[in-house]
Amino acid sequence: MRTRRDRCIGYTLIAIGVFNFADYLLTLRALSLGIPEGNPYMDALIGTPWFPIVKLVIVPVGLYRIWMLRHGMGWISRTLLGLLLAAYTWVTVYHIVALLRIMM
């Protein structure tokens, strides 16, 4: 039986996964328009096979691992997960606004 806390963590992880995928696609679009990658760690991976591996494999595997460890999560871990969701939300909105400005 899933508890309210499990559902909340699950929805948060799904949202992070969706925003991560959107970030991947929007980053590719921005790069095709000549906009540089803003994250210096990911910038080093652009043009290598590691960029899609990190975004499309490692991040989802990490999210799945968090789901499997959810019962041991304390309030600090849940707070950090919420901050990660906020960061991905901000990055996705930033991408969309920037691309809309360029296209208009």
Secondary structure, DSSP 8 states (H G I E B T S, - for coil): ---HHHHHHHHHHHHHHHHHHHHHHHHHHHHHTT---S-HHHHTTTTSTHHHHIIIIIHHHHHHHHHHTGGG--HHHHHHHHHHHHHHHHHHHHHHHHHHHHH-
